[in-house]
Amino acid sequence: MSRAHRVLRDAVGIAIRSWTRKPRSKSYAVHYEQVLGTSLELQVVATHPDSARRAERAVLVELDRLERILSGWATTSELSRWQETHGENVAVSPELAEVLELAEDWRIWTVGAFNPAAVSLVELLGDPSQSSAMSDRIRELSEPLWTVDRQHGVACRRTRLRFSLDALAKGYIVDRVAACARAVDGVTQVLVNIGGDLRHHGDRPLEVGVADPSAPAENAPPIAVVRLRGEALATSGGYRRSFTIAGRTVSHILDPR
């Protein structure tokens, strides 16, 4: 993980201000850039600075571990190596097996609205000569992408389509690193934010502002405020990420149906 920037300070964000602190507790925040292709913000309420620092270390250790397994950006990750296989059962870690199984389950539960292989459509968008290829590819999206046998710790990639687990893996990682921070003695509240995927642990509610997609500047008023307590929230929008294809701007959010 490339940690380009780090600041440990008294937290002054909307979320932290809304917490009711226990006696002798204090709020701390730390920020890193270039984490999972985006940024990381960790906010904790702790009874001692050492507890806050231990929570930070626990988060970074778990982040590094899971990034080596699930990163879609690193060519050396377990996921990237598994993507080079096809049609054979390959031994995988429990974490990769769980995320692959969840991804296939969500593809089925949403009747295809969630599909890791939807990313393979991007290269065909905006090119009229690829209309027949687009139809064929869409049909391929209805097929199972892989099979997972968690009991034996193996997974078989059945599709040859390019796919991405980022939409699911990032939230999976956020859940687990937030739990690591909360498990540190002396830490009473935790908020982890990695590129818009938030996870809160604690019994004191907090408020999170949702950016207005028509005015996405950092200092613009939010379009809505969500109240969380021990919950998670994820947001995404084409105003943050998009592609220009044949002179047309296309959001990275696609409906594969």
Salt bridges, closest charged atoms under 4 A:
ASP10 OD1 - LYS26 NZ 3.66
GLU33 OE2 - HIS31 NE2 2.67
ASP50 OD2 - HIS48 ND1 3.75
ASP50 OD1 - ARG53 NH2 2.59
GLU56 OE2 - ARG6 NE 2.64
GLU62 OE2 - ARG65 NH2 3.02
ASP64 OD2 - ARG3 NH2 2.89
GLU95 OE2 - ARG65 NH1 2.91
GLU98 OE2 - ARG176 NH2 3.51
GLU101 OE1 - ARG150 NH1 3.00
GLU104 OE2 - ARG107 NH2 2.64
GLU123 OE2 - ARG137 NH1 2.73
GLU123 OE1 - ARG162 NH2 3.80
ASP136 OD1 - ARG139 NH2 2.10
ASP149 OD2 - HIS152 ND1 2.75
ASP175 OD1 - ARG199 NE 3.34
ASP197 OD1 - LYS170 NZ 3.38
ASP203 OD1 - ARG204 NH1 3.04
GLU218 OE2 - ARG240 NH2 3.84
ASP255 OD1 - ARG257 NE 3.04
